[in-house]
Amino acid sequence: MGDLSGNYEIRRFPAVSKGNEGYAEAETWAKAVGFGFHDSTRTPEHRERSLATYEVDGRIFTGAYQTGPVAPSSLPAEVPVATFGTFRKTLNIGFGRMLETQMVTAVTVRTSHRRRGLLRRMMTEDLQAAKDDGVAMAALTASEGSIYGRFGYGVASLERTVKVDTTGRFTLRHTATGAVEVADPKTLLDVAPAVFERVHRHTPGSLGRQEWYRHLASGSLGRDGKEDPAIKVALHYGPDATIDGYVSYKFLGWDTTPYTVEVVDLVAATDHAYLELWQYLAAIDLVERVTWNEAPVDDPLAWALADPRCIDASDSRDMLWLRILDVPRALAARHYPADGRLVLNVDDPLGLTPGIFALTVEGGQAAVERLPEGTAADLELGVSALSSIFLGGVCPVTLKAAGAISELRPGAALRARQMFAVERATHCLTHF
Ligand SMILES: CC(=O)SCCNC(=O)CCNC(=O)[C@H](O)C(C)(C)COP(=O)(O)OP(=O)(O)OC[C@H]1O[C@@H](n2cnc3c(N)ncnc32)[C@H](O)[C@@H]1OP(=O)(O)O
């Protein structure tokens, strides 16, 4: 790769809403992101509303700008040739523990400047800066599965699309403990963040949500930048009458057969709320199917249905990719449900956190120690594989079988599976 320093300048600046200094630069950056993702519909109003939510998120925009002469009649130098967005939220790492996480999004490189190392440069610099800032974890969701492993990211959670037959076959073996009622969708502007916060606290793999979600769920700001009048909302009330779940959904119209409702957002803070919201969805008259694109792979719905074949599911797909930036800090932050000692020899393609680390858990208390080079390890693995198993959503024994983890002490992969287990299925409801 050639030296790019003479050709491009990397600039970082915060997202700002209209009326603030720097808006023109932020809007031009957002336009470049739209170009990278083949977006042809974003109007200035849509960008204005998006930027207002990005400001609330505290997003930092990184752009690569041409410093040399720009080809005549081509896009001017103030339009970035590459974009890279970040913001910080917490990641639930099991048993209610939270870890601050660098969330990476809006990664694009203009076609005419691709494969010159711009992504590598922005990623390397950003991850190093986040680590220097004391952040031990980075996360993203990937457009293609082949891009991010080389930077040390590993798949840590999965999701799938379900089509649920809600005709007479749909019967849940479940006794309702609460109630469901229909609400004005705009109610979610106030209600959604608090309900999500409860889900976030009890779901390993959950990442804090960006501001946009409550606007999406309430129909205030659809993916096309407009109000979505098709959105309907139902709330779940627990036995103490507090709202502990909601579903935001829309009917896909009489031309879609079987007649279908699509779930836009389903957030349930208790097991009862989850099943009772499904019961509600299945009870919607004149509808034969409910689809949801962000369903868990390990789904209680399947086990509560009298006929589990009501669910027609796609293959699971990668959702959350994690990248540990600081192995000792990340390992020490977790709670481990099983005692034991594991010596991990961790390789890091970016050199951020390689080394040999002993993880010792006694009486539930974890200690992490860096050991000298050459110390015999139990498991040898890349930081990508360690990031995959960190949340308990990916099995170390399977990664061993795949050759992604080398087991140097027999039984160490199984021990890792027991130690990294979490209290309930890993699932992330935050796309970013
Ligand atoms: C978190 C998110 O935002 S996901 C969205 C990612 N963005 C997109 O998919 C939008 C369309 N694609 C693009 O804009 C660009 O092609 C990008 C951002 C994926 C890559 O940008 P580039 O500047 O070309 O990448 P760069 O030159 O730094 O390449 C870095 C490495 O990744 C590899 N790579 C880059 N893109 C891909 C790809 N799509 N598939 C496989 N490998 C890739 C390169 O071969 C290179 O490998 P090496 O350094 O090991 O030799």
The ligand as an ORCA input file, in Angstrom:
! r2SCAN-3c Opt
* xyz 0 1
  C     -19.766     -0.612      9.727
  C     -20.268     -0.232      8.362
  O     -20.515      0.892      8.078
  S     -20.475     -1.507      7.235
  C     -20.532     -0.697      5.668
  C     -19.257     -0.821      4.878
  N     -19.403      0.001      3.668
  C     -19.864     -0.479      2.491
  O     -20.120     -1.660      2.332
  C     -20.062      0.544      1.396
  C     -19.425      0.119      0.065
  N     -17.986     -0.215      0.189
  C     -17.049      0.715      0.424
  O     -17.344      1.900      0.599
  C     -15.575      0.284      0.470
  O     -15.388     -0.701     -0.508
  C     -15.106     -0.267      1.832
  C     -15.361      0.800      2.910
  C     -15.823     -1.539      2.228
  C     -13.600     -0.577      1.754
  O     -12.843      0.625      1.625
  P     -11.347      0.659      1.007
  O     -10.771      1.979      1.301
  O     -11.404      0.199     -0.389
  O     -10.607     -0.431      1.892
  P      -9.002     -0.500      2.073
  O      -8.341     -0.130      0.792
  O      -8.578      0.237      3.287
  O      -8.870     -2.044      2.317
  C      -8.546     -2.599      3.570
  C      -8.531     -4.084      3.427
  O      -9.876     -4.577      3.351
  C     -10.043     -5.327      2.154
  N     -11.405     -5.061      1.696
  C     -11.950     -3.838      1.519
  N     -13.211     -3.973      1.104
  C     -13.468     -5.286      1.032
  C     -14.602     -6.034      0.673
  N     -15.739     -5.441      0.294
  N     -14.521     -7.373      0.728
  C     -13.371     -7.970      1.101
  N     -12.260     -7.296      1.452
  C     -12.309     -5.974      1.421
  C      -8.983     -4.838      1.226
  O      -8.674     -5.836      0.275
  C      -7.835     -4.589      2.172
  O      -7.227     -5.792      2.545
  P      -5.700     -5.845      3.065
  O      -5.392     -4.514      3.712
  O      -5.706     -6.981      4.013
  O      -4.907     -6.043      1.823
*
